[in-house]
Amino acid sequence: MSETSDDIVRDVVEAVRQVLIQRGDPSPAVDTDSAMGNPTSWDSLAFVEIFVSVSQHFGLDVSDDDAIHFMSVREIAEFVGSRR
């Protein structure tokens, strides 16, 4: 069974939350509209970890050039959906 768009968004939200929690934000507010800088713990270092985490979670081979798609939860989910 393939993942739906809602499943992908849910998994992306959780992947971002987990990275931010591991980086010390005990309760990051992450939703579909979250993006780099909102929550504030989503900084440039978290960006790199999110990029790696999402790539691994979804089993995607993502190039550095694809990083432009990792600026918001919505963009990440759309990118992942286009690769599935």
Secondary structure, DSSP 8 states (H G I E B T S, - for coil): ----HHHHHHHHHHHHHHHHHHTT-SS----TT-BTTBSTT--HHHHHHHHHHHHHHHT----GGGGGGGSBHHHHHHHHHHH-
